[in-house]
């Protein structure tokens, strides 16, 4: 009897040489959290046949987030058309879109009673619009089910998809997030299917389309970048009027993935945060375990407060930088 071979999770990495995964320092290690709320969140995801980036990307914060009934929905399937060297999400040919997925996401958001939800997706280069309409439908479905829930989308770059991103802009998420992930000179090795300045332009376009939307981007460190590299990326993001920056430690999923250059210390993260705040971001989260959607609800509340303070300062005759 012939037993079918299991599908490789990362076929594009199968021929790459292994690199040793260094032992995590004490400030990276997390205790496993499996509370009743954790299992309830997992059950809800299974019952509604939903994929989460928490699981697919092997996020170290899953225990804490799910115990708070927070889950980041990953729509448009669990197979990505890109093969980024840092990412643990499966690569290959995705299935057709599920027309009922936006409704299931909205129902799960309602059952979780989320005040703020983060919706992300795989890259879908196989689709004419890169999945933009599906993302927009999901935004509208959540708004219909829970009008009071604020919505953050973490989108692909829609590279080569013309004006597809405008479909998402028109759906008016409260936060538009697109991660640069790393510094420009590492793109050929880390994000070979992406283009640094195209990603920057997407963030700039989101703000131009709706000046009231909060824009957000994230970086991983410990991949071979320098502090000066980070400084330049921060300047580029501020030139695109990005409001919020997240910076976290890169963790190598398998020996076939991009090797860890080093573990950045908590003290260095504090320096990175100070540098980012000095650039004028409304909000910054820079810690070893920071991830794009970690504490996103709290970050959104802080963003609104920071914008209100800025407006108050302008109205009082200040320069709005306080």
ZADO-1210 file (C-alpha; in nm, 4 decimals, padded with zeros to 6 digits):
<atoms>
<atom x="00.0000" y="00.0000" z="00.0000" code="UNK" pos="1"/>
<atom x="00.1429" y="00.3362" z="-00.1021" code="UNK" pos="2"/>
<atom x="00.1289" y="00.5971" z="00.1708" code="UNK" pos="3"/>
<atom x="00.1208" y="00.9542" z="00.0325" code="UNK" pos="4"/>
<atom x="00.4133" y="01.1681" z="00.1311" code="UNK" pos="5"/>
<atom x="00.3197" y="01.4493" z="00.3704" code="UNK" pos="6"/>
<atom x="00.3228" y="01.7949" z="00.2169" code="UNK" pos="7"/>
<atom x="00.6369" y="01.9871" z="00.3040" code="UNK" pos="8"/>
<atom x="00.5616" y="02.2943" z="00.5136" code="UNK" pos="9"/>
<atom x="00.8480" y="02.4897" z="00.3582" code="UNK" pos="10"/>
<atom x="00.9411" y="02.3252" z="00.0251" code="UNK" pos="11"/>
<atom x="01.1425" y="02.6288" z="-00.0844" code="UNK" pos="12"/>
<atom x="01.3726" y="02.5816" z="00.2167" code="UNK" pos="13"/>
<atom x="01.4226" y="02.2052" z="00.1910" code="UNK" pos="14"/>
<atom x="01.7581" y="02.2272" z="00.0118" code="UNK" pos="15"/>
<atom x="01.8975" y="02.5018" z="00.2305" code="UNK" pos="16"/>
<atom x="02.1822" y="02.4181" z="00.4657" code="UNK" pos="17"/>
<atom x="02.0896" y="02.3877" z="00.8309" code="UNK" pos="18"/>
<atom x="02.2015" y="02.6553" z="01.0736" code="UNK" pos="19"/>
<atom x="02.2183" y="02.5901" z="01.4460" code="UNK" pos="20"/>
<atom x="01.9439" y="02.7509" z="01.6533" code="UNK" pos="21"/>
<atom x="02.1102" y="02.9100" z="01.9560" code="UNK" pos="22"/>
<atom x="01.9700" y="02.8600" z="02.3050" code="UNK" pos="23"/>
<atom x="01.7309" y="03.1360" z="02.4056" code="UNK" pos="24"/>
<atom x="01.8508" y="03.3719" z="02.6785" code="UNK" pos="25"/>
<atom x="01.6450" y="03.3973" z="02.9971" code="UNK" pos="26"/>
<atom x="01.4659" y="03.7146" z="02.8848" code="UNK" pos="27"/>
<atom x="01.3156" y="03.5300" z="02.5869" code="UNK" pos="28"/>
<atom x="01.1852" y="03.2199" z="02.7624" code="UNK" pos="29"/>
<atom x="00.8169" y="03.2087" z="02.8507" code="UNK" pos="30"/>
<atom x="00.6270" y="02.9761" z="03.0802" code="UNK" pos="31"/>
<atom x="00.3553" y="02.7727" z="02.9138" code="UNK" pos="32"/>
<atom x="00.0095" y="02.9125" z="02.9946" code="UNK" pos="33"/>
<atom x="-00.2897" y="02.6861" z="02.9391" code="UNK" pos="34"/>
<atom x="-00.5814" y="02.8262" z="03.1346" code="UNK" pos="35"/>
<atom x="-00.9501" y="02.7435" z="03.0925" code="UNK" pos="36"/>
<atom x="-00.9796" y="03.0594" z="02.8813" code="UNK" pos="37"/>
<atom x="-00.6912" y="02.9411" z="02.6626" code="UNK" pos="38"/>
<atom x="-00.8685" y="02.6154" z="02.5813" code="UNK" pos="39"/>
<atom x="-01.1992" y="02.7953" z="02.5287" code="UNK" pos="40"/>
<atom x="-01.0359" y="03.0275" z="02.2738" code="UNK" pos="41"/>
<atom x="-00.8785" y="02.7314" z="02.0961" code="UNK" pos="42"/>
<atom x="-01.2104" y="02.5471" z="02.0885" code="UNK" pos="43"/>
<atom x="-01.3829" y="02.8505" z="01.9410" code="UNK" pos="44"/>
<atom x="-01.1216" y="02.8749" z="01.6636" code="UNK" pos="45"/>
<atom x="-01.1693" y="02.5037" z="01.5843" code="UNK" pos="46"/>
<atom x="-01.5502" y="02.5220" z="01.5972" code="UNK" pos="47"/>
<atom x="-01.5526" y="02.8060" z="01.3428" code="UNK" pos="48"/>
<atom x="-01.2807" y="02.6489" z="01.1266" code="UNK" pos="49"/>
<atom x="-01.0581" y="02.9535" z="01.1631" code="UNK" pos="50"/>
<atom x="-00.6822" y="02.9849" z="01.1239" code="UNK" pos="51"/>
<atom x="-00.4781" y="03.2032" z="01.3579" code="UNK" pos="52"/>
<atom x="-00.1366" y="03.3535" z="01.3033" code="UNK" pos="53"/>
<atom x="-00.0784" y="03.2767" z="01.6716" code="UNK" pos="54"/>
<atom x="-00.0436" y="02.9079" z="01.5815" code="UNK" pos="55"/>
<atom x="00.0815" y="02.9250" z="01.2232" code="UNK" pos="56"/>
<atom x="00.3667" y="03.1631" z="01.3053" code="UNK" pos="57"/>
<atom x="00.4474" y="02.9852" z="01.6342" code="UNK" pos="58"/>
<atom x="00.4039" y="03.3052" z="01.8337" code="UNK" pos="59"/>
<atom x="00.5684" y="03.2890" z="02.1792" code="UNK" pos="60"/>
<atom x="00.2832" y="03.4951" z="02.3298" code="UNK" pos="61"/>
<atom x="-00.0008" y="03.2598" z="02.2399" code="UNK" pos="62"/>
<atom x="-00.0566" y="03.1435" z="02.5978" code="UNK" pos="63"/>
<atom x="-00.0977" y="03.4947" z="02.7351" code="UNK" pos="64"/>
<atom x="-00.3131" y="03.6190" z="02.4480" code="UNK" pos="65"/>
<atom x="-00.5469" y="03.3215" z="02.4291" code="UNK" pos="66"/>
<atom x="-00.5876" y="03.3234" z="02.8072" code="UNK" pos="67"/>
<atom x="-00.7228" y="03.6759" z="02.7611" code="UNK" pos="68"/>
<atom x="-00.9496" y="03.5468" z="02.4785" code="UNK" pos="69"/>
<atom x="-00.7486" y="03.7444" z="02.2211" code="UNK" pos="70"/>
<atom x="-00.6701" y="03.5702" z="01.8923" code="UNK" pos="71"/>
<atom x="-00.5333" y="03.7150" z="01.5688" code="UNK" pos="72"/>
<atom x="-00.7343" y="03.5800" z="01.2767" code="UNK" pos="73"/>
<atom x="-00.5371" y="03.4757" z="00.9683" code="UNK" pos="74"/>
<atom x="-00.7696" y="03.4724" z="00.6696" code="UNK" pos="75"/>
<atom x="-00.7489" y="03.3407" z="00.3116" code="UNK" pos="76"/>
<atom x="-00.6134" y="03.0031" z="00.4190" code="UNK" pos="77"/>
<atom x="-00.3015" y="02.8775" z="00.5893" code="UNK" pos="78"/>
<atom x="-00.0765" y="02.8446" z="00.2820" code="UNK" pos="79"/>
<atom x="00.1206" y="03.1469" z="00.1619" code="UNK" pos="80"/>
<atom x="00.2441" y="03.2076" z="-00.1919" code="UNK" pos="81"/>
<atom x="00.5634" y="03.3732" z="-00.0618" code="UNK" pos="82"/>
<atom x="00.8665" y="03.2015" z="00.0861" code="UNK" pos="83"/>
<atom x="01.0120" y="03.4555" z="00.3297" code="UNK" pos="84"/>
<atom x="01.3148" y="03.3091" z="00.5050" code="UNK" pos="85"/>
<atom x="01.2017" y="03.4152" z="00.8539" code="UNK" pos="86"/>
<atom x="00.8397" y="03.2954" z="00.8413" code="UNK" pos="87"/>
<atom x="00.6919" y="02.9746" z="00.9818" code="UNK" pos="88"/>
<atom x="00.3690" y="02.9911" z="00.7772" code="UNK" pos="89"/>
<atom x="00.3368" y="02.7134" z="00.5177" code="UNK" pos="90"/>
<atom x="00.4383" y="02.7911" z="00.1595" code="UNK" pos="91"/>
<atom x="00.2781" y="02.6488" z="-00.1517" code="UNK" pos="92"/>
<atom x="-00.0325" y="02.6662" z="-00.3695" code="UNK" pos="93"/>
<atom x="-00.3292" y="02.7882" z="-00.1622" code="UNK" pos="94"/>
<atom x="-00.6856" y="02.6624" z="-00.1845" code="UNK" pos="95"/>
<atom x="-00.9656" y="02.8725" z="-00.3307" code="UNK" pos="96"/>
<atom x="-01.1031" y="03.1462" z="-00.1073" code="UNK" pos="97"/>
<atom x="-01.3826" y="03.0490" z="00.1321" code="UNK" pos="98"/>
<atom x="-01.6723" y="03.2886" z="00.0711" code="UNK" pos="99"/>
<atom x="-01.8142" y="03.2124" z="00.4169" code="UNK" pos="100"/>
<atom x="-01.4931" y="03.2912" z="00.6061" code="UNK" pos="101"/>
<atom x="-01.5683" y="03.6633" z="00.6674" code="UNK" pos="102"/>
<atom x="-01.8935" y="03.5680" z="00.8401" code="UNK" pos="103"/>
<atom x="-01.7223" y="03.3059" z="01.0580" code="UNK" pos="104"/>
<atom x="-01.4559" y="03.5563" z="01.1605" code="UNK" pos="105"/>
<atom x="-01.7243" y="03.8093" z="01.2536" code="UNK" pos="106"/>
<atom x="-01.9147" y="03.5510" z="01.4605" code="UNK" pos="107"/>
<atom x="-01.5981" y="03.4491" z="01.6470" code="UNK" pos="108"/>
<atom x="-01.5217" y="03.8157" z="01.7218" code="UNK" pos="109"/>
<atom x="-01.8730" y="03.8494" z="01.8644" code="UNK" pos="110"/>
<atom x="-01.8424" y="03.5353" z="02.0790" code="UNK" pos="111"/>
<atom x="-01.5026" y="03.6449" z="02.2094" code="UNK" pos="112"/>
<atom x="-01.6527" y="03.9878" z="02.2882" code="UNK" pos="113"/>
<atom x="-01.3458" y="04.1577" z="02.1418" code="UNK" pos="114"/>
<atom x="-01.3209" y="04.5340" z="02.1729" code="UNK" pos="115"/>
<atom x="-01.0383" y="04.5317" z="01.9188" code="UNK" pos="116"/>
<atom x="-00.9564" y="04.2633" z="01.6639" code="UNK" pos="117"/>
<atom x="-00.6485" y="04.2091" z="01.4489" code="UNK" pos="118"/>
<atom x="-00.7078" y="04.0417" z="01.1136" code="UNK" pos="119"/>
<atom x="-00.4083" y="03.9330" z="00.9088" code="UNK" pos="120"/>
<atom x="-00.3609" y="03.7061" z="00.6104" code="UNK" pos="121"/>
<atom x="-00.1221" y="03.5040" z="00.4036" code="UNK" pos="122"/>
<atom x="00.0089" y="03.6543" z="00.0802" code="UNK" pos="123"/>
<atom x="-00.2141" y="03.5558" z="-00.2112" code="UNK" pos="124"/>
<atom x="-00.0134" y="03.6401" z="-00.5212" code="UNK" pos="125"/>
<atom x="-00.2342" y="03.3903" z="-00.7092" code="UNK" pos="126"/>
<atom x="-00.5366" y="03.6225" z="-00.6854" code="UNK" pos="127"/>
<atom x="-00.5945" y="03.9129" z="-00.9211" code="UNK" pos="128"/>
<atom x="-00.6446" y="04.1571" z="-00.6319" code="UNK" pos="129"/>
<atom x="-00.4147" y="03.9800" z="-00.3854" code="UNK" pos="130"/>
<atom x="-00.7175" y="03.9104" z="-00.1651" code="UNK" pos="131"/>
<atom x="-00.8042" y="04.2768" z="-00.1096" code="UNK" pos="132"/>
<atom x="-01.1787" y="04.2269" z="-00.1593" code="UNK" pos="133"/>
<atom x="-01.1826" y="03.9325" z="00.0819" code="UNK" pos="134"/>
<atom x="-01.0123" y="04.1461" z="00.3470" code="UNK" pos="135"/>
<atom x="-01.2644" y="04.4244" z="00.2866" code="UNK" pos="136"/>
<atom x="-01.5537" y="04.1773" z="00.3149" code="UNK" pos="137"/>
<atom x="-01.4163" y="04.0574" z="00.6488" code="UNK" pos="138"/>
<atom x="-01.3961" y="04.4148" z="00.7779" code="UNK" pos="139"/>
<atom x="-01.7568" y="04.4766" z="00.6747" code="UNK" pos="140"/>
<atom x="-01.8753" y="04.1479" z="00.8284" code="UNK" pos="141"/>
<atom x="-01.7171" y="04.2310" z="01.1651" code="UNK" pos="142"/>
<atom x="-01.8678" y="04.5811" z="01.1567" code="UNK" pos="143"/>
<atom x="-02.2107" y="04.4283" z="01.0895" code="UNK" pos="144"/>
<atom x="-02.1884" y="04.1790" z="01.3774" code="UNK" pos="145"/>
<atom x="-02.0146" y="04.4005" z="01.6355" code="UNK" pos="146"/>
<atom x="-02.0288" y="04.7697" z="01.5371" code="UNK" pos="147"/>
<atom x="-01.8396" y="04.8703" z="01.8503" code="UNK" pos="148"/>
<atom x="-01.5338" y="04.6574" z="01.7763" code="UNK" pos="149"/>
<atom x="-01.2360" y="04.8457" z="01.6360" code="UNK" pos="150"/>
<atom x="-01.0609" y="04.6681" z="01.3510" code="UNK" pos="151"/>
<atom x="-00.6900" y="04.6418" z="01.2731" code="UNK" pos="152"/>
<atom x="-00.5764" y="04.4790" z="00.9506" code="UNK" pos="153"/>
<atom x="-00.2245" y="04.3517" z="00.8915" code="UNK" pos="154"/>
<atom x="-00.2109" y="04.3184" z="00.5145" code="UNK" pos="155"/>
<atom x="00.0132" y="04.1797" z="00.2412" code="UNK" pos="156"/>
<atom x="00.1942" y="04.4291" z="00.0181" code="UNK" pos="157"/>
<atom x="-00.0354" y="04.3759" z="-00.2879" code="UNK" pos="158"/>
<atom x="00.2801" y="04.3958" z="-00.4993" code="UNK" pos="159"/>
<atom x="00.1936" y="04.4012" z="-00.8674" code="UNK" pos="160"/>
<atom x="-00.1806" y="04.4186" z="-00.7995" code="UNK" pos="161"/>
<atom x="-00.2441" y="04.7703" z="-00.9269" code="UNK" pos="162"/>
<atom x="-00.4927" y="04.9617" z="-00.7115" code="UNK" pos="163"/>
<atom x="-00.6017" y="04.6576" z="-00.5077" code="UNK" pos="164"/>
<atom x="-00.4966" y="04.8176" z="-00.1777" code="UNK" pos="165"/>
<atom x="-00.7543" y="05.0929" z="-00.2319" code="UNK" pos="166"/>
<atom x="-01.0266" y="04.8306" z="-00.1826" code="UNK" pos="167"/>
<atom x="-00.8989" y="04.7782" z="00.1712" code="UNK" pos="168"/>
<atom x="-00.8579" y="05.1514" z="00.2319" code="UNK" pos="169"/>
<atom x="-01.2211" y="05.2087" z="00.1306" code="UNK" pos="170"/>
<atom x="-01.3389" y="04.9517" z="00.3870" code="UNK" pos="171"/>
<atom x="-01.1950" y="05.1937" z="00.6474" code="UNK" pos="172"/>
<atom x="-01.0202" y="04.9803" z="00.9095" code="UNK" pos="173"/>
<atom x="-00.9327" y="05.1686" z="01.2269" code="UNK" pos="174"/>
<atom x="-00.5680" y="05.0607" z="01.1996" code="UNK" pos="175"/>
<atom x="-00.3851" y="04.9775" z="00.8766" code="UNK" pos="176"/>
<atom x="-00.0757" y="04.7698" z="00.9487" code="UNK" pos="177"/>
<atom x="00.1863" y="04.6455" z="00.7079" code="UNK" pos="178"/>
<atom x="00.5164" y="04.5171" z="00.8430" code="UNK" pos="179"/>
<atom x="00.8456" y="04.6138" z="00.6829" code="UNK" pos="180"/>
<atom x="00.9932" y="04.3250" z="00.8863" code="UNK" pos="181"/>
<atom x="01.3589" y="04.4156" z="00.8326" code="UNK" pos="182"/>
<atom x="01.6007" y="04.6722" z="00.6932" code="UNK" pos="183"/>
<atom x="01.6512" y="04.7279" z="00.3162" code="UNK" pos="184"/>
<atom x="01.9825" y="04.5473" z="00.2633" code="UNK" pos="185"/>
<atom x="01.8415" y="04.2263" z="00.4189" code="UNK" pos="186"/>
<atom x="01.5365" y="04.2113" z="00.1898" code="UNK" pos="187"/>
<atom x="01.6961" y="03.9845" z="-00.0760" code="UNK" pos="188"/>
<atom x="01.7597" y="03.7206" z="00.1908" code="UNK" pos="189"/>
<atom x="01.4689" y="03.7801" z="00.4293" code="UNK" pos="190"/>
<atom x="01.1785" y="03.8997" z="00.2081" code="UNK" pos="191"/>
<atom x="01.2869" y="03.8013" z="-00.1452" code="UNK" pos="192"/>
<atom x="00.9352" y="03.8405" z="-00.2886" code="UNK" pos="193"/>
<atom x="00.8853" y="04.1910" z="-00.1468" code="UNK" pos="194"/>
<atom x="01.0261" y="04.5358" z="-00.2155" code="UNK" pos="195"/>
<atom x="01.1165" y="04.7721" z="00.0675" code="UNK" pos="196"/>
<atom x="01.0059" y="05.0946" z="-00.1007" code="UNK" pos="197"/>
<atom x="00.6828" y="04.9365" z="-00.2276" code="UNK" pos="198"/>
<atom x="00.5959" y="04.8470" z="00.1313" code="UNK" pos="199"/>
<atom x="00.6773" y="05.2015" z="00.2427" code="UNK" pos="200"/>
<atom x="00.4600" y="05.3413" z="-00.0364" code="UNK" pos="201"/>
<atom x="00.1691" y="05.1203" z="00.0729" code="UNK" pos="202"/>
<atom x="00.1814" y="05.2697" z="00.4224" code="UNK" pos="203"/>
<atom x="00.2048" y="05.6199" z="00.2798" code="UNK" pos="204"/>
<atom x="-00.0899" y="05.5518" z="00.0479" code="UNK" pos="205"/>
<atom x="-00.3010" y="05.4255" z="00.3394" code="UNK" pos="206"/>
<atom x="-00.2517" y="05.7509" z="00.5278" code="UNK" pos="207"/>
<atom x="-00.3137" y="05.9643" z="00.2186" code="UNK" pos="208"/>
<atom x="-00.6353" y="05.7722" z="00.1465" code="UNK" pos="209"/>
<atom x="-00.7618" y="05.8355" z="00.5008" code="UNK" pos="210"/>
<atom x="-00.5638" y="06.0765" z="00.7193" code="UNK" pos="211"/>
<atom x="-00.7664" y="05.9619" z="01.0235" code="UNK" pos="212"/>
<atom x="-00.6565" y="05.5977" z="01.0006" code="UNK" pos="213"/>
<atom x="-00.3790" y="05.4892" z="01.2351" code="UNK" pos="214"/>
<atom x="-00.0924" y="05.3343" z="01.0412" code="UNK" pos="215"/>
<atom x="00.1439" y="05.0823" z="01.1904" code="UNK" pos="216"/>
<atom x="00.4480" y="04.8780" z="01.0957" code="UNK" pos="217"/>
<atom x="00.6767" y="04.6257" z="01.2601" code="UNK" pos="218"/>
<atom x="01.0402" y="04.5175" z="01.2524" code="UNK" pos="219"/>
<atom x="01.2326" y="04.2130" z="01.3715" code="UNK" pos="220"/>
<atom x="01.5831" y="04.2571" z="01.5089" code="UNK" pos="221"/>
<atom x="01.8676" y="04.0129" z="01.5533" code="UNK" pos="222"/>
<atom x="01.8849" y="03.9291" z="01.1821" code="UNK" pos="223"/>
<atom x="02.2033" y="04.1162" z="01.0931" code="UNK" pos="224"/>
<atom x="02.0923" y="04.4795" z="01.1029" code="UNK" pos="225"/>
<atom x="02.2738" y="04.7661" z="01.2752" code="UNK" pos="226"/>
<atom x="02.1405" y="05.0453" z="01.4927" code="UNK" pos="227"/>
<atom x="02.2064" y="05.2881" z="01.2087" code="UNK" pos="228"/>
<atom x="02.0001" y="05.0663" z="00.9772" code="UNK" pos="229"/>
<atom x="01.7112" y="05.0899" z="01.2235" code="UNK" pos="230"/>
<atom x="01.7497" y="05.4653" z="01.2505" code="UNK" pos="231"/>
<atom x="01.7128" y="05.5019" z="00.8732" code="UNK" pos="232"/>
<atom x="01.4041" y="05.2779" z="00.8626" code="UNK" pos="233"/>
<atom x="01.2463" y="05.4849" z="01.1393" code="UNK" pos="234"/>
<atom x="01.3112" y="05.8021" z="00.9405" code="UNK" pos="235"/>
<atom x="01.1550" y="05.6401" z="00.6327" code="UNK" pos="236"/>
<atom x="00.8479" y="05.5353" z="00.8308" code="UNK" pos="237"/>
<atom x="00.8027" y="05.8819" z="00.9761" code="UNK" pos="238"/>
<atom x="00.8355" y="06.0315" z="00.6269" code="UNK" pos="239"/>
<atom x="00.5366" y="05.8090" z="00.5398" code="UNK" pos="240"/>
<atom x="00.3573" y="05.9459" z="00.8504" code="UNK" pos="241"/>
<atom x="00.3380" y="05.6045" z="01.0191" code="UNK" pos="242"/>
<atom x="00.1956" y="05.6357" z="01.3700" code="UNK" pos="243"/>
<atom x="00.3004" y="05.3202" z="01.5505" code="UNK" pos="244"/>
<atom x="00.6133" y="05.1043" z="01.5413" code="UNK" pos="245"/>
<atom x="00.6642" y="04.7581" z="01.6902" code="UNK" pos="246"/>
<atom x="01.0099" y="04.6040" z="01.7272" code="UNK" pos="247"/>
<atom x="01.0707" y="04.2491" z="01.8510" code="UNK" pos="248"/>
<atom x="01.3369" y="03.9813" z="01.8593" code="UNK" pos="249"/>
<atom x="01.3517" y="03.7456" z="01.5603" code="UNK" pos="250"/>
<atom x="01.3194" y="03.3816" z="01.6663" code="UNK" pos="251"/>
<atom x="01.4331" y="03.1201" z="01.4166" code="UNK" pos="252"/>
<atom x="01.1534" y="02.8623" z="01.3612" code="UNK" pos="253"/>
<atom x="01.3689" y="02.5777" z="01.2211" code="UNK" pos="254"/>
<atom x="01.7323" y="02.5155" z="01.1191" code="UNK" pos="255"/>
<atom x="01.6289" y="02.5834" z="00.7558" code="UNK" pos="256"/>
<atom x="01.5121" y="02.9382" z="00.8307" code="UNK" pos="257"/>
<atom x="01.7187" y="03.2567" z="00.8323" code="UNK" pos="258"/>
<atom x="01.9783" y="03.2227" z="01.1087" code="UNK" pos="259"/>
<atom x="01.9685" y="03.4364" z="01.4186" code="UNK" pos="260"/>
<atom x="02.2542" y="03.6854" z="01.4095" code="UNK" pos="261"/>
<atom x="02.2236" y="03.7634" z="01.7794" code="UNK" pos="262"/>
<atom x="01.9825" y="03.8095" z="02.0682" code="UNK" pos="263"/>
<atom x="01.9250" y="04.1789" z="02.1321" code="UNK" pos="264"/>
<atom x="01.9319" y="04.2583" z="02.5038" code="UNK" pos="265"/>
<atom x="01.6465" y="04.4272" z="02.6931" code="UNK" pos="266"/>
<atom x="01.8729" y="04.7280" z="02.7461" code="UNK" pos="267"/>
<atom x="01.9261" y="04.7609" z="02.3715" code="UNK" pos="268"/>
<atom x="01.5504" y="04.7397" z="02.3188" code="UNK" pos="269"/>
<atom x="01.5091" y="05.0317" z="02.5588" code="UNK" pos="270"/>
<atom x="01.7585" y="05.2270" z="02.3481" code="UNK" pos="271"/>
<atom x="01.5649" y="05.1375" z="02.0316" code="UNK" pos="272"/>
<atom x="01.2402" y="05.2533" z="02.1924" code="UNK" pos="273"/>
<atom x="01.3937" y="05.5857" z="02.3010" code="UNK" pos="274"/>
<atom x="01.5293" y="05.6399" z="01.9518" code="UNK" pos="275"/>
<atom x="01.1897" y="05.5642" z="01.7944" code="UNK" pos="276"/>
<atom x="01.0036" y="05.7944" z="02.0309" code="UNK" pos="277"/>
<atom x="01.2487" y="06.0729" z="01.9516" code="UNK" pos="278"/>
<atom x="01.1452" y="06.0404" z="01.5855" code="UNK" pos="279"/>
<atom x="00.7867" y="06.1376" z="01.6695" code="UNK" pos="280"/>
<atom x="00.5905" y="05.8111" z="01.6514" code="UNK" pos="281"/>
<atom x="00.2615" y="05.8319" z="01.8404" code="UNK" pos="282"/>
<atom x="00.3304" y="05.4902" z="01.9854" code="UNK" pos="283"/>
<atom x="00.6226" y="05.2477" z="02.0147" code="UNK" pos="284"/>
<atom x="00.6473" y="04.8936" z="02.1482" code="UNK" pos="285"/>
<atom x="01.0018" y="04.7585" z="02.1534" code="UNK" pos="286"/>
<atom x="01.0735" y="04.4526" z="02.3693" code="UNK" pos="287"/>
<atom x="01.2191" y="04.1089" z="02.2968" code="UNK" pos="288"/>
<atom x="00.8715" y="03.9508" z="02.2836" code="UNK" pos="289"/>
<atom x="00.6900" y="04.2335" z="02.1046" code="UNK" pos="290"/>
<atom x="00.4865" y="04.1139" z="01.8076" code="UNK" pos="291"/>
<atom x="00.2584" y="04.3092" z="01.5734" code="UNK" pos="292"/>
<atom x="-00.0660" y="04.2057" z="01.7390" code="UNK" pos="293"/>
<atom x="00.0591" y="04.1588" z="02.0972" code="UNK" pos="294"/>
<atom x="-00.1412" y="04.3895" z="02.3281" code="UNK" pos="295"/>
<atom x="-00.2929" y="04.5480" z="02.0164" code="UNK" pos="296"/>
<atom x="-00.6101" y="04.6481" z="02.2024" code="UNK" pos="297"/>
<atom x="-00.4122" y="04.8348" z="02.4683" code="UNK" pos="298"/>
<atom x="-00.1876" y="04.9887" z="02.2032" code="UNK" pos="299"/>
<atom x="-00.4907" y="05.1149" z="02.0103" code="UNK" pos="300"/>
<atom x="-00.6294" y="05.2849" z="02.3220" code="UNK" pos="301"/>
<atom x="-00.2886" y="05.4447" z="02.3835" code="UNK" pos="302"/>
<atom x="-00.2720" y="05.5618" z="02.0207" code="UNK" pos="303"/>
<atom x="-00.6068" y="05.7392" z="02.0517" code="UNK" pos="304"/>
<atom x="-00.4954" y="05.9083" z="02.3739" code="UNK" pos="305"/>
<atom x="-00.1664" y="06.0175" z="02.2159" code="UNK" pos="306"/>
<atom x="-00.3462" y="06.1641" z="01.9134" code="UNK" pos="307"/>
<atom x="-00.5900" y="06.3502" z="02.1388" code="UNK" pos="308"/>
<atom x="-00.3004" y="06.4958" z="02.3391" code="UNK" pos="309"/>
<atom x="-00.1328" y="06.6001" z="02.0163" code="UNK" pos="310"/>
<atom x="-00.4499" y="06.7729" z="01.8936" code="UNK" pos="311"/>
<atom x="-00.4969" y="06.9436" z="02.2305" code="UNK" pos="312"/>
<atom x="-00.1396" y="07.0706" z="02.2117" code="UNK" pos="313"/>
<atom x="-00.1934" y="07.2074" z="01.8596" code="UNK" pos="314"/>
<atom x="-00.5209" y="07.3724" z="01.9611" code="UNK" pos="315"/>
<atom x="-00.3457" y="07.5290" z="02.2602" code="UNK" pos="316"/>
<atom x="-00.0823" y="07.6808" z="02.0347" code="UNK" pos="317"/>
<atom x="00.1915" y="07.4194" z="02.0688" code="UNK" pos="318"/>
<atom x="00.3665" y="07.2319" z="01.7911" code="UNK" pos="319"/>
<atom x="00.1884" y="06.9021" z="01.8551" code="UNK" pos="320"/>
<atom x="00.5027" y="06.7079" z="01.9482" code="UNK" pos="321"/>
<atom x="00.4364" y="06.6840" z="02.3200" code="UNK" pos="322"/>
</atoms>
